[in-house]
Amino acid sequence: AASQPPQPAKAAPPPSAASQPPQSAKAAAPPKPTKEAPPVAATEGSKQEPRKTAKDSADSQTDPAEEESALKEELQETSEVEAKPLVPAVAIGATKVETARLPDEILGAGFEFVRLAADKTLQPLTFMLGNGFPCNALTTRGRALLDVESSDFKGGWLSQAEVQNKVDLTNVRFLETGTTIADLPDCSVMDFPQAMLAEQLGIEVHGILGQPFFKQYDLDLDRYRARAELYLPGEA
């Protein structure tokens, strides 16, 4: 066996298709040229704002000091345009006021009285101030002090319901200062409860200034100085 000649080596099998290197693919055909669509005009709704960059954001920031200064200038211009000088209200009349406090057992704080003079009056008249009373009125006693013709005159609440009696007071003025306050037309004649209550306190009342009077004037009442001032409506 040692002297036998060596046998020739077997030839290697041909490589399989799987082990063969891949063949290069065929060159792709060049793309066909396509027609570009014509540019469409941007409509107002389709317009888009350009994207802001960091630089644009930094430039858009306002200095706080400059913003405050601009705001002050705007406020100053507005105040210069709208500001109007204030005109002090001037009283058109003044008078002394007497206050009568009610006893503790009677509901209410008290009454204020002014003294008036008018044409055809036999003596000065004492009037209550009653801005909640529906009309200007005279008591039966106050009506008796007027030197005017009396027709169908009756006093009291019952007669007031039966007979509507009206009296005009002309050239009415405050007794202490002489300030003319105007005429008081259509004063009703009635003995109202406030006058009856004041009589219990020893005060004779001849009438009351009610809502018609306070629609003509604003009244500034100073109880500490016992004084009242009249102003035009809306100026008190």
C-alpha positions in Angstrom: 0.0 0.0 0.0 2.8 2.4 0.7 4.3 1.8 -2.7 1.0 2.5 -4.6 1.1 5.8 -6.5 -1.1 8.6 -5.2 -4.5 9.0 -6.8 -5.3 12.3 -8.5 -7.6 14.7 -6.5 -11.3 15.0 -7.5 -12.2 18.2 -9.3 -14.3 20.6 -7.3 -18.0 20.8 -8.3 -19.1 23.8 -10.3 -20.5 26.6 -8.1 -24.3 26.6 -7.7 -26.6 29.3 -8.9 -27.1 30.6 -5.4 -23.4 31.0 -4.8 -22.9 32.8 -8.0 -22.4 36.6 -7.7 -25.5 38.6 -8.6 -25.5 40.0 -12.1 -25.9 43.8 -12.4 -29.5 45.0 -13.0 -30.4 46.5 -16.3 -30.1 50.2 -16.4 -33.5 51.9 -15.6 -35.2 53.8 -18.4 -34.9 57.5 -18.0 -38.2 59.1 -16.6 -40.5 60.6 -19.1 -40.7 64.4 -18.8 -44.0 65.6 -17.2 -45.8 68.8 -17.9 -45.6 71.3 -15.0 -49.0 72.7 -13.9 -49.2 76.5 -14.4 -48.8 78.4 -11.1 -52.2 79.2 -9.5 -52.7 82.7 -8.3 -52.9 82.7 -4.5 -56.3 83.9 -3.2 -56.7 86.1 -0.2 -57.9 83.2 1.9 -55.1 80.9 0.7 -52.2 83.3 1.5 -50.0 82.1 4.3 -47.8 84.2 6.4 -44.1 83.5 6.0 -42.7 81.4 8.8 -41.0 83.6 11.4 -37.4 82.8 12.2 -35.7 83.3 15.6 -34.3 86.5 14.3 -37.7 87.9 13.4 -39.1 87.0 16.9 -36.2 88.7 18.5 -36.8 91.8 16.4 -40.5 91.9 17.2 -40.0 92.0 21.0 -40.6 95.6 22.3 -38.5 97.1 25.0 -40.7 97.5 28.2 -39.4 101.0 28.7 -40.4 102.1 25.2 -43.8 100.4 25.6 -44.4 102.2 29.0 -43.3 105.5 27.4 -45.7 105.1 24.5 -48.6 104.3 26.9 -47.9 107.4 28.9 -47.9 109.6 25.8 -51.2 108.0 24.7 -52.8 108.6 28.0 -51.6 112.2 28.1 -53.1 112.9 24.6 -56.4 111.4 25.7 -56.5 113.4 28.9 -55.7 116.6 26.9 -58.6 116.0 24.5 -61.3 114.9 27.0 -60.4 116.9 30.1 -62.8 119.8 30.7 -62.5 122.4 33.4 -64.8 121.9 36.3 -67.3 124.7 36.8 -68.3 125.1 40.5 -72.0 124.9 41.2 -73.4 128.2 42.4 -76.4 128.3 44.7 -79.3 130.2 43.4 -80.8 130.6 46.9 -80.3 130.0 50.6 -82.4 130.0 53.7 -82.3 129.1 57.4 -83.7 125.7 58.3 -85.2 124.7 61.6 -85.2 121.0 62.7 -87.6 119.4 65.1 -86.6 116.0 66.4 -89.3 113.5 67.2 -89.6 111.8 70.6 -88.1 108.3 70.8 -91.5 106.7 71.1 -92.5 108.1 67.7 -91.2 106.4 64.5 -89.0 108.8 62.5 -86.1 111.2 63.0 -87.8 114.6 62.7 -88.9 117.4 60.4 -87.2 120.3 58.7 -89.1 123.7 58.3 -88.5 126.8 56.3 -90.3 130.1 56.5 -91.8 131.5 53.3 -93.5 134.7 52.2 -95.8 135.1 49.2 -98.2 137.6 47.7 -101.5 138.0 49.4 -100.4 136.3 52.6 -101.4 137.8 56.0 -98.3 136.5 57.7 -95.2 134.4 57.0 -95.9 130.7 56.4 -94.1 127.8 57.9 -93.5 125.0 55.4 -92.2 121.5 55.9 -89.6 120.0 53.6 -91.0 116.7 52.2 -89.4 115.4 49.1 -91.4 112.2 49.4 -94.7 114.0 49.6 -96.6 113.7 46.3 -97.6 117.4 46.0 -97.2 120.9 47.4 -99.9 121.5 49.9 -101.4 123.9 52.4 -103.1 123.1 55.6 -106.5 124.5 56.4 -104.8 127.0 58.7 -102.4 128.0 56.0 -105.3 128.4 53.5 -107.0 130.7 56.0 -104.0 133.0 56.0 -104.2 133.7 52.3 -106.1 136.9 51.2 -107.7 135.2 48.2 -111.2 134.2 47.2 -112.4 131.0 48.7 -114.9 128.9 46.9 -116.1 125.5 47.9 -113.4 125.3 50.6 -113.5 122.5 53.1 -110.7 121.0 55.2 -109.9 117.5 56.5 -109.3 114.2 54.8 -112.9 113.5 54.1 -113.6 116.8 52.4 -110.3 116.4 50.5 -111.7 113.3 48.9 -115.0 115.0 48.1 -113.8 118.4 46.9 -110.5 119.0 45.1 -109.4 122.5 46.1 -106.3 124.1 44.6 -104.6 127.3 45.5 -101.8 129.1 43.7 -99.0 130.8 45.6 -97.3 133.6 43.6 -93.9 135.3 44.1 -92.8 132.9 46.8 -89.6 133.7 48.6 -87.6 132.7 51.6 -88.4 135.0 54.5 -84.9 135.2 56.0 -82.9 135.9 52.8 -85.5 137.2 50.4 -84.5 134.7 47.7 -87.3 134.2 45.2 -87.9 130.6 44.5 -90.8 130.8 42.0 -94.5 130.4 42.1 -96.1 127.3 43.6 -99.2 126.5 41.5 -101.9 124.0 42.3 -101.2 123.6 46.0 -103.6 121.1 47.5 -105.4 122.0 50.7 -105.4 119.2 53.2 -104.5 118.6 56.9 -101.9 115.9 56.3 -100.7 113.7 59.1 -97.2 115.2 59.3 -98.7 118.6 60.1 -100.9 117.1 62.8 -97.8 115.4 64.4 -95.9 118.7 64.3 -98.8 120.4 66.1 -98.3 117.9 68.9 -94.7 119.2 69.2 -96.0 122.8 69.4 -95.2 123.8 65.8 -97.9 125.3 63.7 -97.4 124.1 60.1 -99.0 126.0 57.1 -97.9 123.7 54.3 -95.4 121.3 52.8 -93.0 121.5 49.9 -93.3 118.2 48.1 -92.1 116.4 45.0 -93.1 119.2 42.5 -90.8 121.6 44.3 -87.9 119.2 44.5 -88.2 118.5 40.8 -87.5 122.2 40.2 -84.5 122.4 42.5 -81.8 120.4 44.1 -81.5 121.2 47.9 -78.3 120.9 49.9 -79.3 120.6 53.5 -76.7 121.3 56.3 -78.3 120.4 59.6 -75.2 121.4 61.6 -75.3 125.0 60.3 -79.1 125.0 60.1 -78.9 126.1 56.5 -80.2 125.0 53.1 -79.0 126.0 49.7 -80.9 125.7 46.4 -79.3 124.7 43.1 -80.5 124.0 39.6 -81.4 120.4 38.9 -78.4 118.2 38.7 -75.9 120.7 40.2 -76.1 120.0 43.9 
